[in-house]
Amino acid sequence: KGDQLVAVAETSFSAEGIYERKHIQQLLKAHIGVLDDRLLVIAEEFGDWLDSSRRIDLLCLDKGANLVVVELKRTDDGGHMELQAIRYAAMISAMTFDQLVETLARERDKATPDTDAAKADILAFLGWDEPDEDNFGRDTRLILASADFSKELTTAVLWLIDRGIDIRCVRLKPYRMADGPVL
């Protein structure tokens, strides 16, 4: 009722059968504004580089034309996701505007990628009339999203922030309502 406060029980992703790729990643891809309302998702499971089988959970672009690595975990400590994210940031740091356009076009339709539509959508998102390589990808941001983070991970993140790295942690914690739905 509107005149009562009701306790909502904390749960865990594993207890609820919620998986990283199948559930969390898909929800965040569709609702990226939960992490940052200035993002455009370019690709999921991005791994377009030689000699590596590593994949970025979500590769995004922000309104400042910076690439954004989103690394997800459903664990209660975040594992070593900060190290993964740093590695991925280094691997995409040389990405060009045209490569980003190709990536978005292939993400939308692998068989017949429409680079013109992808380019138009990226330009519209950025508010640009034409590509500006000098102002594209000048920085790479890191967003770590997990059920919780270990002290070791948060200590490393704070140290990186002190050194000018744009990295942040977003806690995603599931709760179960008494009548069943998971929040």
DARABEL-V977628 format. One record per residue. N is the residue number from 1. OMEGA is omega in radians with two decimals (NA if undefined). D_CENTER is the distance of its C-alpha to the mean C-alpha in whole Angstrom. Layout:
BEGIN
n:N omega:OMEGA d_center:D_CENTER
n:N omega:OMEGA d_center:D_CENTER
END
This chain:
BEGIN
n:1 omega:-3.10 d_center:36
n:2 omega:-3.10 d_center:35
n:3 omega:-3.12 d_center:38
n:4 omega:2.95 d_center:36
n:5 omega:-3.10 d_center:33
n:6 omega:3.09 d_center:32
n:7 omega:3.10 d_center:30
n:8 omega:-3.05 d_center:27
n:9 omega:3.03 d_center:27
n:10 omega:3.10 d_center:24
n:11 omega:3.09 d_center:23
n:12 omega:3.12 d_center:20
n:13 omega:-3.11 d_center:18
n:14 omega:3.13 d_center:21
n:15 omega:-3.12 d_center:24
n:16 omega:-3.12 d_center:22
n:17 omega:3.13 d_center:21
n:18 omega:-3.07 d_center:18
n:19 omega:-3.07 d_center:16
n:20 omega:-3.07 d_center:12
n:21 omega:-3.02 d_center:12
n:22 omega:-3.03 d_center:15
n:23 omega:-3.03 d_center:14
n:24 omega:-3.11 d_center:11
n:25 omega:-3.14 d_center:8
n:26 omega:3.11 d_center:11
n:27 omega:3.14 d_center:11
n:28 omega:3.09 d_center:8
n:29 omega:-3.12 d_center:8
n:30 omega:-3.07 d_center:11
n:31 omega:-3.04 d_center:11
n:32 omega:3.12 d_center:8
n:33 omega:3.06 d_center:10
n:34 omega:3.13 d_center:10
n:35 omega:-3.10 d_center:8
n:36 omega:-3.07 d_center:9
n:37 omega:3.12 d_center:12
n:38 omega:-3.08 d_center:12
n:39 omega:2.98 d_center:9
n:40 omega:3.10 d_center:10
n:41 omega:3.12 d_center:8
n:42 omega:-3.10 d_center:10
n:43 omega:2.97 d_center:10
n:44 omega:-3.09 d_center:9
n:45 omega:-3.12 d_center:10
n:46 omega:3.13 d_center:11
n:47 omega:-3.05 d_center:14
n:48 omega:3.08 d_center:16
n:49 omega:-3.10 d_center:18
n:50 omega:3.00 d_center:22
n:51 omega:3.08 d_center:23
n:52 omega:3.08 d_center:20
n:53 omega:-3.13 d_center:18
n:54 omega:-3.12 d_center:15
n:55 omega:3.05 d_center:12
n:56 omega:-3.12 d_center:8
n:57 omega:3.06 d_center:6
n:58 omega:3.02 d_center:4
n:59 omega:-3.08 d_center:6
n:60 omega:3.03 d_center:6
n:61 omega:3.09 d_center:10
n:62 omega:-3.08 d_center:11
n:63 omega:3.09 d_center:14
n:64 omega:3.14 d_center:16
n:65 omega:3.08 d_center:15
n:66 omega:3.02 d_center:13
n:67 omega:-3.12 d_center:10
n:68 omega:3.06 d_center:7
n:69 omega:3.07 d_center:5
n:70 omega:3.14 d_center:2
n:71 omega:-3.06 d_center:6
n:72 omega:2.99 d_center:7
n:73 omega:3.07 d_center:11
n:74 omega:-3.08 d_center:14
n:75 omega:3.12 d_center:16
n:76 omega:3.12 d_center:18
n:77 omega:3.13 d_center:18
n:78 omega:3.13 d_center:14
n:79 omega:3.10 d_center:16
n:80 omega:-3.02 d_center:16
n:81 omega:3.11 d_center:12
n:82 omega:3.11 d_center:13
n:83 omega:3.08 d_center:15
n:84 omega:-3.10 d_center:13
n:85 omega:3.10 d_center:10
n:86 omega:3.12 d_center:13
n:87 omega:-3.13 d_center:14
n:88 omega:3.12 d_center:12
n:89 omega:3.11 d_center:12
n:90 omega:-3.08 d_center:16
n:91 omega:3.14 d_center:15
n:92 omega:-3.04 d_center:14
n:93 omega:-3.13 d_center:16
n:94 omega:-3.12 d_center:18
n:95 omega:3.12 d_center:17
n:96 omega:3.09 d_center:19
n:97 omega:-3.14 d_center:19
n:98 omega:3.09 d_center:21
n:99 omega:3.10 d_center:18
n:100 omega:3.10 d_center:15
n:101 omega:3.12 d_center:18
n:102 omega:-3.12 d_center:19
n:103 omega:3.13 d_center:15
n:104 omega:3.14 d_center:15
n:105 omega:3.11 d_center:18
n:106 omega:3.11 d_center:18
n:107 omega:-3.12 d_center:15
n:108 omega:-3.11 d_center:17
n:109 omega:-3.10 d_center:20
n:110 omega:-3.07 d_center:21
n:111 omega:-3.13 d_center:25
n:112 omega:-3.12 d_center:25
n:113 omega:3.13 d_center:23
n:114 omega:-3.08 d_center:23
n:115 omega:3.12 d_center:22
n:116 omega:3.13 d_center:24
n:117 omega:3.12 d_center:22
n:118 omega:3.12 d_center:19
n:119 omega:3.14 d_center:21
n:120 omega:-3.13 d_center:22
n:121 omega:3.11 d_center:19
n:122 omega:3.12 d_center:17
n:123 omega:3.13 d_center:20
n:124 omega:3.12 d_center:20
n:125 omega:-3.11 d_center:17
n:126 omega:-3.07 d_center:18
n:127 omega:-3.14 d_center:21
n:128 omega:3.03 d_center:23
n:129 omega:3.14 d_center:26
n:130 omega:3.14 d_center:26
n:131 omega:3.13 d_center:23
n:132 omega:-3.08 d_center:23
n:133 omega:-3.12 d_center:23
n:134 omega:-3.12 d_center:24
n:135 omega:3.12 d_center:21
n:136 omega:3.01 d_center:18
n:137 omega:-3.14 d_center:16
n:138 omega:3.10 d_center:18
n:139 omega:3.03 d_center:15
n:140 omega:3.14 d_center:12
n:141 omega:3.14 d_center:10
n:142 omega:3.04 d_center:8
n:143 omega:3.12 d_center:6
n:144 omega:-3.14 d_center:7
n:145 omega:-3.08 d_center:8
n:146 omega:3.09 d_center:11
n:147 omega:3.08 d_center:15
n:148 omega:-3.07 d_center:16
n:149 omega:3.11 d_center:16
n:150 omega:3.08 d_center:19
n:151 omega:3.12 d_center:22
n:152 omega:-3.14 d_center:21
n:153 omega:-3.11 d_center:17
n:154 omega:3.07 d_center:18
n:155 omega:3.11 d_center:21
n:156 omega:3.14 d_center:19
n:157 omega:3.11 d_center:16
n:158 omega:3.10 d_center:19
n:159 omega:3.12 d_center:21
n:160 omega:3.10 d_center:18
n:161 omega:3.11 d_center:18
n:162 omega:-3.14 d_center:22
n:163 omega:3.01 d_center:22
n:164 omega:3.10 d_center:20
n:165 omega:-3.14 d_center:16
n:166 omega:-3.10 d_center:13
n:167 omega:3.07 d_center:11
n:168 omega:3.12 d_center:11
n:169 omega:3.07 d_center:11
n:170 omega:-3.13 d_center:10
n:171 omega:3.07 d_center:13
n:172 omega:-3.04 d_center:13
n:173 omega:3.11 d_center:16
n:174 omega:3.07 d_center:18
n:175 omega:3.12 d_center:22
n:176 omega:3.06 d_center:25
n:177 omega:-3.13 d_center:27
n:178 omega:-3.13 d_center:31
n:179 omega:2.99 d_center:31
n:180 omega:-3.04 d_center:28
n:181 omega:3.06 d_center:25
n:182 omega:3.09 d_center:22
n:183 omega:NA d_center:20
END
